[in-house]
Amino acid sequence: MNEDAVYGGRIGYFLTEQLSFEGSVLTGETEIEGTTSKADLIIPMGEAQYHFGKGVLRPFVALGAGSLMIDRESGTNKNNFISSLALD
């Protein structure tokens, strides 16, 4: 697949002062290298975050999971499980 931009949005909600949940969806279109075929990408994700300290800027740890859905023009579709772990 070629490198192309993806677009989307995120929304989050604090369950407690330290614990939050965030959901996101990214989407885009790309061409498959070596062909003239295109593929649509959809990437929904969910993430739990634990925030340390208080104030406007707080470090956090995040654990997430989602799916990478590839919808090809040829009709060959594919779903892949993805996960994330972050320390910010």
N, C-alpha and C positions, 0 to 999 in steps of 0.2 A: 504494500500500500504506500502511496505517496504521503508526504507530510503535508497536512492541511490544517487550517484552523478549526477549532470546535467552539461552540457557543452554548451558553446555558445559564442556569441560575441556581442559587443556594438559599436556603432558609434555615434558621436555627431557633431553638427554644431552650431557655434555661429551666431545668426541672428543679434544681436547687441552686444555691449560690456557687457551688463548685462543679456540678454535673450538668452538662448540656447535651442536646441531640441536634444533629444537623442533617438535612437531606439535600441532595443536589441531583440535577439532571443536566448532562451535556449532550449535544447533538452536532452532527456535521456530515459532510459528504466528501468522499475522496475517490481517486481513481486507483485501480489496482495496477501495479507496475507491470509493464510488458504487455498490457492489454488496453482496449478502449472501454472496458467495463467500469462502471461506477458502483460504489457501495455507500449506503447510509449507515452512520454509526449512532447508536444511542447508548449512553452510559449513566444509568441511575445508580446512586450510592447513598448509603446511610452511615452515619458516623457518631459514636459516642465520645465525648470529650470530658476530661477531668481537669479543672483549672486550679492552679495553686495561687495562694495569696489573695490580696484584695487590691482594688484600684482599677484604673482604665486599662493598663497593659499588664497582662498576667500570662505567665508561661502555662502550657497545658500539654497533656498526653492525649492522643486520639487513637481510636481503634475503629476501623470501618470495613464495610463489605458492600459489594454491589455486583453488577453484571455488565459485561461488554457485549452488546448485541450488534451483530454485523448483518445487514440486509443487502445482499448482492442483487444486482439486476438480473443475473442469470437464474435467480430463484434459489441458489444455495445459501441458506442462512446459517448463522452460527452464534451460539451463546457461550460466553466464557465467564467463569466466576473470577472476581478480582477482590483483593483485600488490601488494606492499608494500615500501617502503624506509624505514628509520627510523634515526635517530641519537639515542640516549638517553645 
